[in-house]
Amino acid sequence: MKLVIAVVQDKDSNRLSNALVKEGFRATKLASTGGFLKAGNTTFIIGIEDERVSEVLQVIRNNCKVREQLVTPVSPMGGTSDSYIPFPVEVQVGGAAVFVMPVERFEHY
């Protein structure tokens, strides 16, 4: 058995949730916040049999897309702020950060 943890952007959350249900996967959704953009994410926790890991990864891959987004960097904490001019920067957001871990023991009550 494996534990799959997928951190996805909120924009992809409902699409992924619906796709997981459609394919027969059970998942727990947790609201989370990213550290870089301080934006909303959803963390999915999925317990899955070893032989179905590739299937669940494919569902995640098909439903979580990388996109470009303009962000304005936060002003620097040190130094002089009069020389700092914030310009929007294009960064990649979205997609999914997925962790697959072995499960030593599982019990259901």
N, C-alpha and C positions, 0 to 999 in steps of 0.2 A: 504494500500500500504506500501511496505517496501523498504528500500534502503540497498542493499548488497554491501559492500566494501570488495574485496578480494585482498590481497597482496600476489603475487606468485613469485617464482623465474623465471628469464628470460627463463630458459630451459623449463619450463612448459607453457610459455605464448602462443605460437602459437598453441599448442595442445588444450589448454583450449579455446582459441578464436574460433578455428574451431568447437569445440564441442558445444559451446554456440550458434553459428550460426546455426549449424545442428539441434539443439533442439528448435530453434525459439526464443532464448533470445537475446535481444539487450544489448550491453555493450559499455561503453566508456573505452578506455585503456589509462593509463597514465604511463610514464616512471618514476620510482622512484628508490631510492638507500637505501639499508638497513644500519642500524647504526652499527650492530655488525661486519659484514664481509666487509662492504663498497662495497658490490657487487650489481649489477643491479637487480632490481625487476620490475615487472609490476603490477600496481594497476588497478583492474577492478572495475568500478562503474556500478551497475545494479539496475535499478528501476523495481520492480516486484510486481505483485498482491499477496496479503497475501496467497492465496491458492496454489501458485506456488513456494513458498520459498523452500520447501523441495526438489522440482525437481531441482532447480538451485544449491542448496547445494550438491546434489548428483552428478551433472555434475562436479562441482568443485572438489569434493572428488575423483572422478574417474580419473581425469586428472592431478592432482597435487600430485606428489609422494615425500615422504621424502627419502633422500639419505645421505650417509656418505661422508664427504669431509675432507681432510687433510688441515689444515691451520697453519701457523706459527704466533704465537702471536706477537703483536707489543711490542717493548722494553718498560720497565717501564719508566714513566715520571720523577719520583723522585728517590732518592737514588743513589747508585753506579751502573753503568752499567757494570763494569768489572766482577761482580758476576752473571750477567744475561746471560744465554745461551738459545737461543730460540730453542725449540724442536717443531716439528710439532705435532699438537693435532688433533685428529679426532673429528669432530662435526657433528651433524645432520643439514642438510640444506634442503630447498625445502618445499614441502607441501604447505599449504596456511594458512594465518591468515585471518579469515573471521569475519566481523562485520555485524550484521543485526540490522537495526535501523528503528523505525517507521517514516513514512512520514506524517507530519501534513497536508501538502498541496502540490499539484502538478499542474502545469500549463504548457501547451504546446502552443507555438505561431508559 
